């Protein structure tokens, strides 16, 4: 089966947003963790930044990543006519 230009555009946009969000996830999870000692000198709400990111900040960012992806994909589905029907 040959994919149409419309299908290819859809998947390119899907892969682009997935790649960007995965990069953000990687940065928050591994890069900030790697520099935890250096980031401890910065304080947020009286806590060291590295502690705050481990306890709450990264979880908030993960939820935002999920929200952004779901919203973007819903809009992309509507744009390309592949949205799910309402029940």
Contact map, one row per residue, 1 for C-alpha under 8 A:
111000000000000000000000000000000000000000000000000000000000000000000000000000000000000
111100000000000000000000000000000000000000000000000000000000000000000000000000000000000
111111110000000000000000000000000000000000000000000000000000000000000000000000000000000
011111110000000000000000000000000000000000000000000000000000000000000000000000000000000
001111111000000000000000000000000000000000000000000000000000000000000000000000000000000
001111111100000000000000000000000000000000000000000000000000000000000000000000010000000
001111111110000000000000000000000000000000000000000000000000000000000000000000000000000
001111111111000000000000000000000000000000000000000000000000000000000000000000000000000
000011111111100000000000000000000000000000000000000000000000000000000000000000000000000
000001111111110000000000000000000000000000000000000000000000000000000000000100010000000
000000111111111000000000000000000000000000000000000000000000000000000000000000000000000
000000011111111100000000000000000000000000000000000000000000000000000000000000000000000
000000001111111110000000000000000000000000000000000000000000000000000000000000000000000
000000000111111111000000000000000000000000000000000000000000000000000000100000000000000
000000000011111111100000000000000000000000000000000000000000000000000000000000000000000
000000000001111111110000000000000000000000000000000000000000000000000000000000000000000
000000000000111111111000000000000000000000000000000000000000000000001000000000000000000
000000000000011111111100000000000000000000000000000000000000000000001000000000000000000
000000000000001111111110000000000000000000000000000000000000000000000000000000000000000
000000000000000111111111000000000000000000000000000000000000000000000000000000000000000
000000000000000011111111100000000000000000000000000000000000000010001000000000000000000
000000000000000001111111110000000000000000000000000000000000000000000000000000000000000
000000000000000000111111111000000000000000000000000000000000000000000000000000000000000
000000000000000000011111111100000000000000000000000000000000000000000000000000000000000
000000000000000000001111111110000000000000000000000000000000010010000000000000000000000
000000000000000000000111111111100000000000000000000000000000000000000000000000000000000
000000000000000000000011111111110000000000000000000000000000000000000000000000000000000
000000000000000000000001111111111000000000000000000000000100000000000000000000000000000
000000000000000000000000111111111000000000000000000000000100000000000000000000000000000
000000000000000000000000011111111100000000000000000000000000000000000000000000000000000
000000000000000000000000011111111110000000000000000000000000000000000000000000000000000
000000000000000000000000001111111111001000000000010000000000000000000000000000000000000
000000000000000000000000000111111111000000000000010000000000000000000000000000000000000
000000000000000000000000000001111111000000000000000000000000000000000000000000000000000
000000000000000000000000000000111111111000000000000000000000000000000000000000000000000
000000000000000000000000000000011111111100000000010000000000000000000000000000000000000
000000000000000000000000000000000011111110000000010000000000000000000000000000000000000
000000000000000000000000000000000011111110000000000000000000000000000000000000000000000
000000000000000000000000000000010011111111000001110000000000000000000000000000000000000
000000000000000000000000000000000001111111100001111000000000000000000000000000000000000
000000000000000000000000000000000000111111100001100000000000000000000000000000000000000
000000000000000000000000000000000000001111110001100000000000000000000000000000000000000
000000000000000000000000000000000000000111111111100000000000000000000000000000000000000
000000000000000000000000000000000000000001111111100100000000000000000000000000000000000
000000000000000000000000000000000000000000111110000000000000000000000000000000000000000
000000000000000000000000000000000000000000111111000000000000000000000000000000000000000
000000000000000000000000000000000000000000111111101100000000000000000000000000000000000
000000000000000000000000000000000000001111110111111100000000000000000000000000000000000
000000000000000000000000000000000000001111110011111110000000000000000000000000000000000
000000000000000000000000000000011001101100000001111111000000000000000000000000000000000
000000000000000000000000000000000000000100000011111111100000000000000000000000000000000
000000000000000000000000000000000000000000010011111111111000000000000000000000000000000
000000000000000000000000000000000000000000000000111111111110000000000000000000000000000
000000000000000000000000000000000000000000000000011111111110000000000000000000000000000
000000000000000000000000000000000000000000000000001111111110000000000000000000000000000
000000000000000000000000000000000000000000000000000111111111000000000000000000000000000
000000000000000000000000000000000000000000000000000111111111100000000000000000000000000
000000000000000000000000000110000000000000000000000011111111110000000000000000000000000
000000000000000000000000000000000000000000000000000011111111111000000000000000000000000
000000000000000000000000000000000000000000000000000000011111111100000000000000000000000
000000000000000000000000000000000000000000000000000000001111111110000000000000000000000
000000000000000000000000100000000000000000000000000000000111111111000000000000000000000
000000000000000000000000000000000000000000000000000000000011111111100000000000000000000
000000000000000000000000000000000000000000000000000000000001111111110000000000000000000
000000000000000000001000100000000000000000000000000000000000111111111000000000000000000
000000000000000000000000000000000000000000000000000000000000011111111100000000000000000
000000000000000000000000000000000000000000000000000000000000001111111110000000000000000
000000000000000000000000000000000000000000000000000000000000000111111111000000000000000
000000000000000011001000000000000000000000000000000000000000000011111111100000000000000
000000000000000000000000000000000000000000000000000000000000000001111111110000000000000
000000000000000000000000000000000000000000000000000000000000000000111111111000000000000
000000000000000000000000000000000000000000000000000000000000000000011111111100000000000
000000000000010000000000000000000000000000000000000000000000000000001111111110000000000
000000000000000000000000000000000000000000000000000000000000000000000111111111000010000
000000000000000000000000000000000000000000000000000000000000000000000011111111100000000
000000000100000000000000000000000000000000000000000000000000000000000001111111110000000
000000000000000000000000000000000000000000000000000000000000000000000000111111111110000
000000000000000000000000000000000000000000000000000000000000000000000000011111111110000
000000000000000000000000000000000000000000000000000000000000000000000000001111111100000
000001000100000000000000000000000000000000000000000000000000000000000000000111111110000
000000000000000000000000000000000000000000000000000000000000000000000000000011111110000
000000000000000000000000000000000000000000000000000000000000000000000000000011111111000
000000000000000000000000000000000000000000000000000000000000000000000000010011011111100
000000000000000000000000000000000000000000000000000000000000000000000000000000000111110
000000000000000000000000000000000000000000000000000000000000000000000000000000000011111
000000000000000000000000000000000000000000000000000000000000000000000000000000000001111
000000000000000000000000000000000000000000000000000000000000000000000000000000000000111
